[in-house]
Amino acid sequence: MSFEEGTSEPKIEHRREILYGTPGLVIYRDGKPVLWVPDDFGSQTRDLSYKDLEALQKELRRYFEPESRDDSGH
């Protein structure tokens, strides 16, 4: 707990939930839901262009990577 007390980084949590009758992963930031990724996400993104997929990957990486990093960038 002492690690979290000294930081102002948001607390990121991932939980499996069912929303709108569809199972998926819900990402919470500081206890509030910010992103829902349905289990059939791949079928929904199949027709996106490469450029759009890269933009989506960059945006999703913000939520899936650890919220804090050490000095080496890891």
N, CA and C of each residue as an Amber inpcrd file, in Angstrom:
protein
   222
   0.8040000  -1.2020000   0.0000000   0.0000000   0.0000000   0.0000000
   0.8440000   1.2620000   0.0000000   2.0190000   1.1880000   0.5690000
   2.8350000   2.3920000   0.6370000   3.2060000   2.8830000  -0.7560000
   3.2960000   1.9720000  -1.7330000   3.6010000   2.3800000  -3.0980000
   2.5100000   3.2920000  -3.6440000   1.2460000   2.9310000  -3.4330000
   0.1360000   3.7150000  -3.9670000  -0.0600000   5.0290000  -3.2320000
   0.2810000   5.0710000  -1.9460000   0.0630000   6.2710000  -1.1560000
   0.8720000   7.4470000  -1.6710000   2.0820000   7.1970000  -2.1860000
   2.9500000   8.2810000  -2.6080000   2.8010000   8.6730000  -4.0640000
   1.8870000   8.0580000  -4.7870000   1.7500000   8.3630000  -6.2080000
   0.4140000   9.0310000  -6.4920000   0.4130000   9.7860000  -7.5670000
  -0.8460000  10.3840000  -8.0090000  -1.3510000   9.6830000  -9.2710000
  -0.7310000   8.5440000  -9.5990000  -1.1320000   7.7720000 -10.7730000
  -2.5430000   7.2230000 -10.5710000  -3.3290000   7.1450000 -11.6260000
  -4.6690000   6.5600000 -11.4850000  -4.5710000   5.0620000 -11.2180000
  -5.5150000   4.5380000 -10.4700000  -5.5660000   3.1050000 -10.1940000
  -6.3410000   2.4340000 -11.3230000  -5.6830000   1.5210000 -12.0380000
  -6.2810000   0.8280000 -13.1710000  -6.6160000  -0.5980000 -12.7520000
  -7.8440000  -1.0190000 -13.0180000  -8.2810000  -2.3810000 -12.7270000
  -8.9290000  -2.9720000 -13.9740000  -8.7740000  -4.2840000 -14.1470000
  -9.4150000  -5.0180000 -15.2450000 -10.3100000  -6.0710000 -14.6200000
 -11.5650000  -6.1310000 -15.0570000 -12.4930000  -7.1390000 -14.5340000
 -13.3290000  -7.7070000 -15.6640000 -13.5540000  -9.0220000 -15.5920000
 -14.4290000  -9.6740000 -16.5580000 -15.8610000  -9.4570000 -16.1070000
 -16.6840000  -8.9370000 -16.9980000 -18.0820000  -8.6710000 -16.6780000
 -18.9320000  -8.8980000 -17.9140000 -20.2260000  -8.9450000 -17.7030000
 -21.1810000  -9.0460000 -18.8060000 -21.9420000  -7.7300000 -18.8650000
 -21.8140000  -7.0340000 -19.9800000 -22.5380000  -5.7850000 -20.1960000
 -23.4400000  -5.9550000 -21.4050000 -24.6440000  -5.4890000 -21.2860000
 -25.6140000  -5.5740000 -22.3830000 -25.7500000  -7.0020000 -22.9010000
 -25.6180000  -7.9840000 -22.0020000 -25.7630000  -9.3830000 -22.3750000
 -24.5540000  -9.9750000 -23.0730000 -23.4490000  -9.2300000 -23.1440000
 -22.2520000  -9.6960000 -23.8370000 -21.0660000  -9.7300000 -22.8760000
 -20.3990000 -10.8830000 -22.7490000 -19.2320000 -10.9540000 -21.8680000
 -18.0520000 -10.1920000 -22.4540000 -17.2290000  -9.6450000 -21.5750000
 -16.0520000  -8.9270000 -22.0230000 -15.2070000  -8.4640000 -20.8540000
 -14.2510000  -7.6160000 -21.1450000 -13.3340000  -7.0710000 -20.1550000
 -13.6690000  -5.6030000 -19.9430000 -13.8730000  -5.2280000 -18.6870000
 -14.1420000  -3.8330000 -18.3550000 -12.9040000  -3.2800000 -17.6690000
 -12.4530000  -2.1280000 -18.1200000 -11.2900000  -1.4790000 -17.5310000
 -11.7770000  -0.2840000 -16.7290000 -11.3530000  -0.2560000 -15.4820000
 -11.7400000   0.8130000 -14.5670000 -10.5330000   1.6860000 -14.2570000
 -10.7510000   2.9710000 -14.1680000  -9.7230000   3.9110000 -13.7240000
 -10.2840000   4.6200000 -12.5000000  -9.5950000   4.4850000 -11.3840000
 -10.0310000   5.0740000 -10.1160000 -11.4650000   4.6850000  -9.7780000
 -11.7990000   3.4160000 -10.0220000 -13.1110000   2.8930000  -9.6640000
 -14.2300000   3.1970000 -10.6370000 -13.9360000   3.9140000 -11.7270000
 -14.9670000   4.2560000 -12.7130000 -14.6810000   3.5270000 -14.0240000
 -15.6950000   2.9230000 -14.6450000 -15.4630000   2.2300000 -15.9150000
 -15.0970000   3.2220000 -17.0200000 -14.0230000   2.9130000 -17.7570000
 -13.5860000   3.7930000 -18.8430000 -13.5630000   3.0940000 -20.1980000
 -13.5590000   1.7480000 -20.2010000 -13.4810000   1.0270000 -21.4700000
 -14.0520000  -0.3680000 -21.2840000 -14.8290000  -0.7970000 -22.2570000
 -15.3540000  -2.1580000 -22.2700000 -14.9330000  -2.7890000 -23.5790000
 -14.2770000  -3.9500000 -23.4980000 -13.8340000  -4.6780000 -24.6820000
 -14.5820000  -6.0110000 -24.7100000 -15.5310000  -6.1670000 -25.6370000
 -16.2930000  -7.4220000 -25.7050000 -15.4100000  -8.5820000 -26.1520000
 -15.7840000  -9.7910000 -25.7480000 -15.0130000 -10.9790000 -26.1190000
 -14.9100000 -11.1540000 -27.6310000 -15.9120000 -10.7220000 -28.3830000
 -15.8800000 -10.8720000 -29.8420000 -15.2850000  -9.6400000 -30.5270000
 -14.3900000  -8.9660000 -29.8440000 -13.7710000  -7.7370000 -30.3360000
 -13.0980000  -7.9290000 -31.6960000 -12.4460000  -9.0720000 -31.8900000
 -11.7490000  -9.3310000 -33.1450000 -12.6690000  -9.3280000 -34.3490000
 -13.8460000  -9.8940000 -34.1950000 -14.7760000  -9.9240000 -35.3210000
 -15.3020000  -8.5230000 -35.6370000 -15.3060000  -7.6590000 -34.6350000
 -15.7970000  -6.2990000 -34.8450000 -14.7510000  -5.3870000 -35.4750000
 -13.4830000  -5.7560000 -35.3840000 -12.4140000  -4.9160000 -35.9350000
 -11.8070000  -5.5040000 -37.2040000 -12.3380000  -6.5910000 -37.6880000
 -11.7700000  -7.3120000 -38.8330000 -11.6070000  -6.4440000 -40.0800000
 -12.5330000  -5.5420000 -40.3420000 -12.5010000  -4.7670000 -41.5780000
 -11.8390000  -3.3940000 -41.4420000 -11.1970000  -3.1230000 -40.3090000
 -10.5210000  -1.8330000 -40.1460000  -9.2470000  -1.7920000 -40.9790000
  -8.8830000  -0.6010000 -41.4330000  -7.6400000  -0.4390000 -42.1840000
  -6.4510000  -0.5840000 -41.2350000  -5.2780000  -0.7910000 -41.8140000
  -4.0660000  -0.9270000 -41.0060000  -3.8350000   0.3240000 -40.1600000
  -4.0440000   1.4840000 -40.7500000  -3.8510000   2.7520000 -40.0310000
  -4.8140000   2.8540000 -38.8450000  -6.0650000   2.4680000 -39.0570000
  -7.0450000   2.5010000 -37.9710000  -6.7000000   1.4900000 -36.8740000
  -6.2030000   0.3190000 -37.2700000  -5.8030000  -0.6810000 -36.2800000
  -4.6260000  -0.1920000 -35.4400000  -3.6660000   0.4870000 -36.0830000
  -2.5370000   1.0500000 -35.3350000  -3.0080000   2.0950000 -34.3320000
  -3.9270000   2.9570000 -34.7370000  -4.4580000   3.9820000 -33.8390000
  -5.2060000   3.3330000 -32.6750000  -5.9650000   2.2980000 -32.9660000
  -6.6980000   1.5910000 -31.9220000  -5.7360000   0.9110000 -30.9530000
  -4.6950000   0.2920000 -31.4890000  -3.7010000  -0.3690000 -30.6470000
  -3.0270000   0.6340000 -29.7130000  -2.6890000   1.7860000 -30.2340000
  -2.0470000   2.8220000 -29.4190000  -2.9740000   3.2740000 -28.2890000
  -4.2370000   3.4570000 -28.5980000  -5.2090000   3.8910000 -27.5890000
  -5.4250000   2.8070000 -26.5290000  -5.5670000   1.5610000 -26.9540000
  -5.7880000   0.4700000 -26.0030000  -4.5770000   0.2290000 -25.1150000
  -3.3880000   0.4410000 -25.6520000  -2.1640000   0.2290000 -24.8810000
  -2.1560000   1.0910000 -23.6140000  -2.7640000   2.2660000 -23.6790000
  -2.8300000   3.1470000 -22.5070000  -3.5390000   2.4640000 -21.3450000
  -4.4950000   1.6040000 -21.6440000  -5.2830000   0.9600000 -20.6030000
  -4.7140000  -0.3720000 -20.1440000  -4.0190000  -1.0760000 -21.0270000
  -3.5490000  -2.4060000 -20.6860000  -2.1480000  -2.4330000 -20.1170000
  -1.3300000  -1.4160000 -20.3670000   0.0080000  -1.3810000 -19.8070000
  -0.0700000  -0.9480000 -18.3520000   0.8980000  -1.3770000 -17.5520000
   0.9020000  -0.9560000 -16.1450000   0.8850000   0.5670000 -16.0360000
   0.2090000   1.0660000 -15.0040000   0.0540000   2.5110000 -14.8680000
   1.3170000   3.2130000 -14.4000000   2.2570000   2.4790000 -13.8360000
   3.4970000   3.1180000 -13.3980000   4.6750000   2.3510000 -13.9670000
   5.7370000   3.0600000 -14.2350000   6.9400000   2.4620000 -14.8020000
   8.1400000   2.9110000 -13.9950000   9.1870000   2.0790000 -14.0310000
  10.4100000   2.4930000 -13.3620000  11.2320000   3.3380000 -14.3160000
  12.4190000   3.7650000 -13.8940000  13.2350000   4.6710000 -14.7000000
  13.7090000   4.0550000 -16.0060000  13.7400000   2.7260000 -16.1080000
  14.2100000   2.0830000 -17.3290000  13.1380000   2.0240000 -18.4100000
  11.9030000   2.4750000 -18.0910000  10.8400000   2.4630000 -19.0760000
  10.0250000   1.1940000 -19.0690000  10.2530000   0.3210000 -18.0960000
   9.5000000  -0.9390000 -17.9990000   8.5160000  -0.8880000 -16.8710000
